[in-house]
Each structure stands twice: as structure tokens, then as C-alpha cells.
């Protein structure tokens, strides 16, 4: 016979599991619960005890009985079931436009699965919304430097909001007033470096796009990726202090990416691999290598970020930025805030990158006209 403490534990387990099931309910209320007898058998409780524990859920309307079927999660009725994704104005940067589109798709897919309505809204339209309409929203997500709210009077309305995109330099961050979703740049730097270490590389350079001058507070994502590279190198007991290339500041300007990439050419006698702060940095390195007439067999292995279309002909390994996952995470944060499932201080959520190695299963280059990939995942020890 179970002790009183054991019975109490089983009752708490039943209530906790039902509460979690209710919190995950869909807006259409189609999730059926096990029958009372099934729950009694599952938790080793009396049927009468299960009825007692379920009664508060019935009283609050979160579960309902369906004659002939059993119990189901009740339809979730929200006072605020509309969520806005503020679409930035189109630019000439096709990659940036693709970022926005992927985030919007992830945002819409997640909220649609939760039964909510989404509204894509151009940034210029947001600034002209009627205040009363904004006050009735479930929440808003926008692309921005995620430490700043939308800078207009409507932003003072207390509705859930999520900023998404890249974070500014750490020195520039004030106390957050809203939730935010960003790529996990530090972990990405670790992942890129560990990938190269796992394939035999020991002298791995980092090619950055952030100037080595903290007063400028530029491109924090690049600095975070460098910190990840350095952390992985230190963890592997490898030297990380001699082969980091960053732009130098000259007055109010910084060196070009091509100039910085060219600086690595002086280390090719020792450097066997490079982590680029993004794929454009690696394209600059490719141009510098070609300009110097260096044979492809002598190029270092390269891993970059963003997965730009321009790098694919070179078969360079890249870490794909999780834009659609970021949109889905932003949607979930807004939903949880609007339904009361998430309360308290603002949340900063970091979404991991996906590593995309570009070799086929046989270990041959992904494209025959390029031999760069043969050094990305070397089949023998590096020189």
C-alpha cells in the first residue's frame, strides 16, 4: 500500500502533467486527454482521486468533457490573437531581404500552428497605425538592433514585443525592455573552430570584420564569433594570440576587408585553416589568394558564416544563420507573453547556427572546378 507521501507525489505528477498538456493546447482544442480510468492506471491512483484532481481544470474551463469521447483540452480564447511582423523596407542587399523573408516565414508558420493571425506590415505602415488598433494586438516583432525598441509613440503601448537580428556591442547595451532573439554568434565561432580542429587543423586563423577599437562599438557579431574561435582554441590548448586579423582604424575609417584578408597571406607557412567572420570575408581572402598567384593546393581550409550564395561555387563550408528558426522563436515568445505562460524580465534567446560542410560522402570536392573543399575536410593530416 502506498504511503501518504507517495500518493501525494503521484497526485502532484498528475496535476503537473495535465497542466503542461493544457499549456501546449492548440487554439482549436483538438487534443484529447486520456480517460479518467487510463489516468488512474497510469499514475496508480483511485478513479475518485483523479476526478478530484481534474475538477479545478474543469472549473477554469481548460478541459471539457465530450459525451461519448472523453475529455479534451478546451479551445484557447485569446483577447489578443493578432500578431504583427514589421517588415523592413526592401533594400538593394538581396541577402538582407532574404533574411527578412525567412524570419517572416518562420514567424507566420509558428503562430499559424498556434491558431493565431499574423499581419505582415511595412515599417512605414507601422508608424501610422491607429493607437487603439495597436493596443488590441497580441504582440509585435521587428528587425532592428535588438537592444532598441521601435522609436515612436506607439512603442510606449504595453504590448508584448520582440526584437530580432544582430546585437550591438556589449558596451552599448542598456537594460532591455523587451524580449529579443539573436543568432548565437559565440557558439557559432566555437562550432566552426571545433569543426576544423576535428579534421586535424592546429593553426587556425580568424579573419574578422570588426575593428580592434572598442570605442567604435561596431559589428558585435564579428567580435562574438572571434571570442568563440578563441575559446575553442584555448580549450584545445592551441595558440590563438598570433593569427587573428582585424581591420585597423585610420582616423574615422577602417581598412577594407580585402586589405585585412591580405594580411593573412604572410602566415600561410603556418596557418592551415581560417574561420571567417562571414562568407564575404572569405571571398575577400579568396580574391587575395588569387591576386597573389597562390596555387589552390596551398590555400588554407575555410569555414565562414551566413551561407551566402556567392561562396557556393567555391564549395566553402559555412554556418547557415537560422533566420526561420529565429522567426519561430520570436513568435513563441510573443505567444507565451500574450497568454501569460511567460512572465517576468525580458528574455534574450540565442538560436544556434547549422554547419553546412560542402563535401560529398566520398570526400571529393563538391564542385570539380574548385579544390578548396578538399582542404576543408582533409583526408590526411594537414601540412
N, C-alpha and C positions, 0 to 999 in steps of 0.2 A: 504494500500500500504506500502510495506517495506521501511524503511528508508535506506539511503545510507550506514550507518554504519552496519545495519543488513544484507544488501546484501553483503557487503564486508566480513562480518563474515561467511556467507554461502559459499562464494567463497573460502575462506581460508579452511573451513571444507572440501569441495570437494577436493581441491588440496592435503590437508594433508592425507585424506583417500586413495586417489589414489596412493600417494607416498608410503604409508605404504603397500598397496597391491603390488606395484611394488617391494618393498624391500624384500617381502616374496616370490617372484615368484620362481617357480621351475626351474630347469635347462632345463626342456623340454617345458616350456611355454604353459602349458595346461589350465591355469586358465583364464576363460573368465570373462570379465568385464560386468557390466550391460550396457544396451544400453544407448545412449545419452538421449533419452526420459525418460527412467527409472531414470537416474541420475538427470535429470531436475526436475522430480516429487519428488524424494527423498530429494533433497536439496532446493526445492521451488525456482528454478532459471529458467530463459529463456533457451530454447534449444540453441540459439545462444551463450549465455554466457557459457554454458557447453562446446560447441565446442571451444570457445576461450581459456578456461582454460585447455583443454586437448591437445591443439596444441603443447605446449612445450614438452609434453611426446612423441608425435608422432615424433617431430623433433629430439629428442635424441634417438629415436628407442626403448624406453622402453615399448611402447604399439603399436600394429599394428592392422589395420583393416583387417578382413577376410570377403571377399564377401559372402553374404548370411547368415553369422553367427553373425557378430558384431565385437567387439574389444576384443583382448586378450593380456595378458602380453607377451612381447616378450621373445624369447629364450635368456637366460643369457649366454653370451660367455665370458669365462674367459681365460686370458692368462696363468693363473696358476690354473689348475684344478686337480692337483695330490697332495695328502697329505700323508705323511709318519707317521706311528705309529712305533716308535722304541721299539721293543720287548726286554725286558731284557733277559739276558741269564738264562736258566732254573736253578732252584736250587733244593735242597732236600726238601725245605719247600713247601709242596703241597698247603698250603693256599696262600702263596705268588704267586705261579704260577697261581692259580685260580684268584687272584686279577688282574693280568696282562691280563688274558684271558677275563674276564668280561669287563675290561676297553676297550680292543681292540674291542670287540663286540659292545659296545655302541658307540665307535668312528666310526666304519665302518657303522653301521646302520644309524647314523645321516648323515654322508657325502653321503652315497648312496641315501638317501631320498632327498638330495640337488642336486643330479646329478653329484657328483664328483667321482673321482677314488681314492681308498685308497691302500696303499702299506705297508704291514707289513714287517718290516726289523729288522733283528737281530742286536743287539748293535754292534757286531764286524763288521758287514757289513757296518753300518753307517760310521764308521771311515775310510772306504776305498772307499767311494763314490767319483765319479769324481766331482770336484768343479762346473763345468758347469751344471751338472745334478741337483745339489742341488740348484743352483741359479734359476732354472726354476720351482721349487716346489711352491705349494700354501702354504705350511707350514709343520711343523713337531711337533709331540707330543712325549714326552718321560717320562718314570717313573724315578723320581730322587728325591733327596731332592730338593724341588721345588724352592729354592732360588738360585740355581746354574745352569747356562747354561751347555750344553754339553761341556766338556773341550777338544776341539780340534780345529784346524784352521778353519774347515768348519763352526763352530758355529759363526764365525765372519761375515758370509754372511747375509745380511739384509733380511731375510725371516721371516714371522710370525712363532712364536714358542710358545708352551705351555708346561710348566712343570706340572706334576701331581703326587700326592702321599701325603706323610706327610711333614709337615713343620718343619723346625728346630726350636731350641729355639729362642725366640724373641730377645735375646741379640746378636744373631749371624747373624741377617738379615741385609744385605746391601741393597742399593737402587735397587729395582727389574729392570731387563732389558727386561722382557718378561712376558706374561700373565701366570697365574697359576690357577690350580683347586685343591682344597683340601676338605676333609671331614670337616663338621662344628662341630669340637670336643667340643667347648664350649657349643653350643646349644644342643649337644647330652648329655652332662653332666646335663644340665638343664632338658631335657626331661626325662632322666632316673630317676632323683630325684623327679620330679613332679609326675611321674607315681606312685612311691611308696607313696608319700605324699597323693595322691588322694585316696589311698587304706588304709589310716589310720595310716601309719607309721610316727613317730615323731623323733625317734632316729635312724638316718641313717648314717652309716659309709661310708667312701670312702677308697677303697683299691687301692693304686697307685703303678705304676712300675717305677716312676721317683724318683731319689734320692733327698732328701731335701738339695741339694747343688747346687746352681745356677752356680758355677764355672764349673761344668761338662757339663752343657747345653745338657742334654740327654733327649730323649723321650718327646719332647714338646707336643705331642698329649696327653700324660697322664696328664701333667700339665694343659693343656687346659680343659680336662674333669673334673679335680678336681676343677678348677675355676668355671665351670658350676654347679657342685654339690654344691659348697659353695654359689654361687649366688642364687640358688633355695632355699637353706636352709635359707639364710638371708631374702629372700623375704617372706618366710613363717614364719619368726620370730622364727626359730628353731636353736638350738645350733649346730654350725658347727666347733668348735675350739678344741674339745677334742677327736674326734674319727676319725681322718684321719691317716691312716697307710701308711708310705712311707719307702723305703729302706734306711738304714743308710749307710754312706760311711765309709769304713775302709781302709785307705790308698788309693790305686788306684782302689779298688774293692767295689762292693756294695753287700748288703745282698741278699740272694736268695728270690724268690717270696714265697716259702713255709715258710721261716722264718718270712717274713713280714705278711703273712696271719695268721700265728700262733699267732701273737701279738693281733689280734682281739678277740681271744678266751677269753682273760681276760675281755672283755667288753660285753659278752653275757648276763650278768644280766641286761643290759640297752639297748644294741643295738638290734633292731628288724629287721633291713634290711641293706643291703650292696650294694653300687654301685661299681662294679669292673671296673678298668681302661680298661680291656678287659676280654674275656672269659677265657683266660689261667690263669689270676689272680684268677678268681673264682674257677677254677679247683684246684688251689693250696689251696684255702680256704676249698673246699670240702675234699681234702686229709687231711688237718689239723684237720677238724672236725671229720672225721672218725678215724684218728690216736689217737685223744683224747677220743674216745669212746662216743662221744656225740650223743644222740638219734636224729633221723631225725626230730622228732616233735619239738626239741629245736633249730633247725638250723634257722638262720635268712633268711628272704627273700633276693633274689639276682637278680640284673639286671646287665648285662655286655654289652660288645661291640664286634663286629666283626661277631657274629653268627658262631662260629667255630662248625664243625660237632661233635667234641668231647663232647660238652656240651648238645647236644640234648637228649641223653638218660636220663639226669638229669632234663629235662623239665624246664631249666632255661630261663627266659625271657632275650632277647638280643636285642641290637640295631644293625641292619644289615647295614654294610657300603655300601654306594651307588656306588659301583665301575662302573657299566654300565652307571649310570647317570653321573658320573664324566667323563667317556669317551665321552659321547654325548655332555656334556658341553664344553669339550676341543675342540671337532670337531666344535661346533658352534662358539667358539671364533676364531679359525683359519679361518673359512669361512668368518666371519664378517670382520676380518682383511684383508684378501686377496681381498675381494670385496669392501673394503672401507666403509662398513657400521659401522665399529668400528675404531676409530682413537684416538690418544692421549696417555695418560700414560698407563702403564701396568695395567691389571685388575687382582685382586685376587678374585676368585669366590669360595664361600663356599657352599657345597652341603649338604643338611640335611640327617640325618640318618632316617631309618624306624624302629619303635618299633615293635618287634615281641613277643607279650605275648604268653606264652605257657600253656594255659588252654583251655579246650573245652567250649562250650557255657553253659554247665550245671554247670561249676565251679568245675569240678573234675580234678584230675591230668591228664596231657597229657599221662603219662605212668604209668601203675599200679605199677611197681616195684620201683617207686620213689615218695616220698611225698613232695619233695622240693617245687614243684609248688603250693602246697596247701597253702604255706605261701607267695608266690609271690603275689597272689591276694587274700588276706584273706577275708573270708566271714563274719568274726566277727572282732571286734576291736582287735588290737594287744595287747599282754600282757604288 
